[in-house]
């Protein structure tokens, strides 16, 4: 079974657009994203702010 290359390219582009859009929103309001990240309480407080700066860059 062969997958059409157009489907693979379209899927990759859709994921790229989704991640770029998410990163753009986080970069426009970094303090808001840091607060949202802190609200989830998944990371220690000392790591939350640096992680809020790194995550959008990694998404891009």
DSSP file (Angstrom, degrees, kcal/mol; ACC not computed):
  #  RESIDUE AA STRUCTURE BP1 BP2  ACC     N-H-->O    O-->H-N    N-H-->O    O-->H-N    TCO  KAPPA ALPHA  PHI   PSI    X-CA   Y-CA   Z-CA
    1    1 A X              0   0    0      0, 0.0     2,-0.4     0, 0.0     0, 0.0   0.000 360.0 360.0 360.0 123.7    0.0    0.0    0.0
    2    2 A X        -     0   0    0      0, 0.0     2,-0.4     0, 0.0     3,-0.0  -0.880 360.0-139.4-108.8 136.3    1.5    3.3   -1.1
    3    3 A X        -     0   0    0     -2,-0.4     2,-0.1     1,-0.0     5,-0.0  -0.785  30.1-109.2 -93.4 135.0    0.5    6.7    0.3
    4    4 A X    >>  -     0   0    0     -2,-0.4     4,-1.4     1,-0.1     3,-0.8  -0.412  20.1-135.4 -62.2 130.0    0.1    9.5   -2.1
    5    5 A X  H 3> S+     0   0    0      1,-0.2     4,-2.6     2,-0.2     5,-0.2   0.801 103.8  62.9 -59.5 -28.9    3.0   12.0   -1.7
    6    6 A X  H 3> S+     0   0    0      1,-0.2     4,-2.8     2,-0.2    -1,-0.2   0.901 101.5  51.2 -62.4 -39.3    0.5   14.9   -1.9
    7    7 A X  H <> S+     0   0    0     -3,-0.8     4,-2.3     2,-0.2    -1,-0.2   0.905 110.9  48.0 -63.8 -41.5   -1.2   13.6    1.2
    8    8 A X  H  X S+     0   0    0     -4,-1.4     4,-2.3     2,-0.2    -2,-0.2   0.924 114.2  45.8 -65.6 -44.8    2.1   13.5    3.1
    9    9 A X  H  X S+     0   0    0     -4,-2.6     4,-2.5     2,-0.2    -2,-0.2   0.920 113.2  49.5 -65.1 -44.1    3.1   17.0    2.0
   10   10 A X  H  X S+     0   0    0     -4,-2.8     4,-2.3    -5,-0.2    -1,-0.2   0.897 111.8  49.1 -62.5 -40.4   -0.4   18.4    2.8
   11   11 A X  H  X S+     0   0    0     -4,-2.3     4,-2.2    -5,-0.2    -1,-0.2   0.918 111.3  48.9 -65.1 -43.7   -0.3   16.8    6.3
   12   12 A X  H  X S+     0   0    0     -4,-2.3     4,-2.3     1,-0.2    -2,-0.2   0.904 112.3  48.7 -63.4 -41.4    3.2   18.1    7.0
   13   13 A X  H  X S+     0   0    0     -4,-2.5     4,-2.5     2,-0.2    -1,-0.2   0.901 109.7  52.0 -65.4 -40.4    2.1   21.6    5.9
   14   14 A X  H  X S+     0   0    0     -4,-2.3     4,-2.2     1,-0.2    -2,-0.2   0.915 111.7  46.1 -62.4 -42.9   -1.0   21.5    8.0
   15   15 A X  H  X S+     0   0    0     -4,-2.2     4,-2.5     2,-0.2     5,-0.2   0.893 111.8  52.0 -66.8 -39.4    1.1   20.5   11.1
   16   16 A X  H  X S+     0   0    0     -4,-2.3     4,-2.4     1,-0.2    -2,-0.2   0.912 110.8  47.5 -63.2 -42.6    3.6   23.3   10.3
   17   17 A X  H  X S+     0   0    0     -4,-2.5     4,-2.4     2,-0.2    -1,-0.2   0.905 111.8  50.9 -65.5 -41.2    0.9   25.9   10.0
   18   18 A X  H  X S+     0   0    0     -4,-2.2     4,-2.2    -5,-0.2    -2,-0.2   0.935 113.3  43.9 -61.6 -47.9   -0.7   24.7   13.3
   19   19 A X  H  X S+     0   0    0     -4,-2.5     4,-2.5     2,-0.2    -2,-0.2   0.889 113.7  50.7 -67.0 -39.2    2.6   24.8   15.2
   20   20 A X  H  X S+     0   0    0     -4,-2.4     4,-2.3    -5,-0.2    -1,-0.2   0.898 110.4  50.0 -64.9 -39.8    3.6   28.2   13.7
   21   21 A X  H  X S+     0   0    0     -4,-2.4     4,-2.0     2,-0.2    -2,-0.2   0.927 112.0  47.3 -64.0 -44.7    0.2   29.7   14.7
   22   22 A X  H  X S+     0   0    0     -4,-2.2     4,-1.7     1,-0.2    -2,-0.2   0.916 113.2  48.4 -63.1 -43.3    0.5   28.4   18.2
   23   23 A X  H  X S+     0   0    0     -4,-2.5     4,-2.4     1,-0.2    -1,-0.2   0.888 108.1  55.1 -65.3 -38.7    4.1   29.7   18.6
   24   24 A X  H  X S+     0   0    0     -4,-2.3     4,-1.8     1,-0.2    -1,-0.2   0.916 107.4  49.2 -61.9 -43.5    3.0   33.1   17.2
   25   25 A X  H  X S+     0   0    0     -4,-2.0     4,-1.2     1,-0.2    -1,-0.2   0.888 112.5  48.4 -63.5 -37.9    0.3   33.5   19.8
   26   26 A X  H  < S+     0   0    0     -4,-1.7     7,-0.3     1,-0.2    -2,-0.2   0.862 111.3  49.5 -70.9 -35.3    2.8   32.6   22.6
   27   27 A X  H >< S+     0   0    0     -4,-2.4     3,-0.5     1,-0.2    -1,-0.2   0.798 107.0  55.8 -74.3 -28.0    5.4   35.0   21.3
   28   28 A X  H 3< S+     0   0    0     -4,-1.8     2,-0.2     1,-0.3    -1,-0.2   0.824 122.9  24.4 -72.4 -31.5    2.9   37.9   21.1
   29   29 A X  T 3X  +     0   0    0     -4,-1.2     4,-2.2    -5,-0.2    -1,-0.3  -0.607  69.5 162.9-133.6  73.1    1.9   37.6   24.7
   30   30 A X  H <> S+     0   0    0     -3,-0.5     4,-2.3     1,-0.2     5,-0.2   0.857  76.9  52.2 -64.9 -35.2    4.8   35.9   26.6
   31   31 A X  H  > S+     0   0    0      2,-0.2     4,-2.2     1,-0.2    -1,-0.2   0.907 109.7  49.9 -67.5 -39.5    3.6   36.9   30.1
   32   32 A X  H  > S+     0   0    0      2,-0.2     4,-2.5     1,-0.2    -2,-0.2   0.924 111.6  48.2 -62.9 -44.5    0.2   35.5   29.4
   33   33 A X  H  X S+     0   0    0     -4,-2.2     4,-2.7    -7,-0.3    -2,-0.2   0.897 109.6  52.8 -64.5 -38.7    1.7   32.2   28.2
   34   34 A X  H  X S+     0   0    0     -4,-2.3     4,-2.3     2,-0.2    -1,-0.2   0.909 110.3  48.0 -62.6 -41.2    3.9   32.1   31.3
   35   35 A X  H  X S+     0   0    0     -4,-2.2     4,-2.4     2,-0.2    -2,-0.2   0.920 112.1  49.1 -64.2 -43.1    0.9   32.5   33.5
   36   36 A X  H  X S+     0   0    0     -4,-2.5     4,-1.1     1,-0.2    -2,-0.2   0.911 111.7  49.0 -63.0 -41.6   -1.0   29.8   31.7
   37   37 A X  H  X>S+     0   0    0     -4,-2.7     5,-0.6     1,-0.2     4,-0.6   0.897 111.7  49.1 -63.8 -40.6    1.9   27.5   31.9
   38   38 A X  H ><5S+     0   0    0     -4,-2.3     3,-1.0     1,-0.2    -2,-0.2   0.861 103.5  61.3 -66.9 -35.6    2.2   28.2   35.7
   39   39 A X  H 3<5S+     0   0    0     -4,-2.4    -1,-0.2     1,-0.3    -2,-0.2   0.816  97.8  57.3 -62.5 -30.2   -1.5   27.6   36.1
   40   40 A X  H 3<5S-     0   0    0     -4,-1.1    -1,-0.3    -3,-0.4    -2,-0.2   0.742  94.0-149.5 -71.8 -21.6   -1.1   24.0   34.9
   41   41 A X  T <<5 +     0   0    0     -3,-1.0    -3,-0.1    -4,-0.6    -2,-0.1   0.844  54.9 129.8  54.6  39.1    1.5   23.4   37.7
   42   42 A X      < +     0   0    0     -5,-0.6     2,-0.3     2,-0.1    -1,-0.1   0.722  65.3  44.4 -89.1 -24.6    3.3   20.8   35.6
   43   43 A X  S    S-     0   0    0     -6,-0.3     5,-0.1    -5,-0.1    -2,-0.1  -0.837  95.5 -96.0-118.5 154.3    6.7   22.4   36.2
   44   44 A X    >>  -     0   0    0     -2,-0.3     3,-1.4     1,-0.1     4,-1.2  -0.351  40.7-111.8 -62.4 152.6    8.5   23.8   39.2
   45   45 A X  H 3> S+     0   0    0      1,-0.3     4,-0.7     2,-0.2     3,-0.3   0.841 116.4  58.0 -57.3 -35.6    8.1   27.6   39.6
   46   46 A X  H 34 S+     0   0    0      1,-0.2     4,-0.4     2,-0.1    -1,-0.3   0.753 111.5  41.6 -67.5 -23.3   11.8   28.1   38.9
   47   47 A X  H <> S+     0   0    0     -3,-1.4     4,-2.3     2,-0.1    -1,-0.2   0.622  95.1  81.3 -98.1 -16.7   11.5   26.4   35.5
   48   48 A X  H  X S+     0   0    0     -4,-1.2     4,-2.1    -3,-0.3     5,-0.2   0.929  92.3  45.1 -61.1 -50.7    8.2   27.9   34.4
   49   49 A X  H  X S+     0   0    0     -4,-0.7     4,-1.1     2,-0.2    -1,-0.2   0.926 115.4  45.6 -65.1 -45.9    9.5   31.3   33.1
   50   50 A X  H  > S+     0   0    0     -4,-0.4     4,-1.7     1,-0.2     3,-0.4   0.900 113.3  51.5 -62.8 -37.0   12.5   29.9   31.2
   51   51 A X  H  X S+     0   0    0     -4,-2.3     4,-2.6     1,-0.2    -1,-0.2   0.871 104.1  57.6 -65.9 -35.5   10.3   27.1   29.7
   52   52 A X  H  X S+     0   0    0     -4,-2.1     4,-0.5     1,-0.2    -1,-0.2   0.776 109.4  45.8 -65.7 -25.5    7.8   29.8   28.6
   53   53 A X  H  X S+     0   0    0     -4,-1.1     4,-0.6    -3,-0.4    -1,-0.2   0.813 116.7  43.5 -82.8 -32.6   10.5   31.4   26.6
   54   54 A X  H  X S+     0   0    0     -4,-1.7     4,-2.3     2,-0.1     5,-0.2   0.861 100.4  66.7 -83.2 -37.8   11.9   28.2   25.1
   55   55 A X  H  X S+     0   0    0     -4,-2.6     4,-2.3     1,-0.2     5,-0.2   0.898 100.6  47.6 -57.4 -47.8    8.7   26.4   24.1
   56   56 A X  H  X S+     0   0    0     -4,-0.5     4,-2.0     1,-0.2    -1,-0.2   0.886 111.8  51.5 -62.4 -35.2    7.6   28.9   21.4
   57   57 A X  H  < S+     0   0    0     -4,-0.6    -1,-0.2     2,-0.2    -2,-0.2   0.910 110.2  48.5 -66.0 -41.5   11.0   28.9   19.9
   58   58 A X  H  < S+     0   0    0     -4,-2.3    -2,-0.2     1,-0.2    -1,-0.2   0.886 109.1  54.1 -65.7 -38.4   11.0   25.1   19.7
   59   59 A X  H  <        0   0    0     -4,-2.3    -1,-0.2     1,-0.3    -2,-0.2   0.890 360.0 360.0 -62.5 -38.6    7.6   25.1   18.1
   60   60 A X     <        0   0    0     -4,-2.0    -1,-0.3    -5,-0.2    -2,-0.2   0.531 360.0 360.0 -68.9 360.0    8.8   27.4   15.4
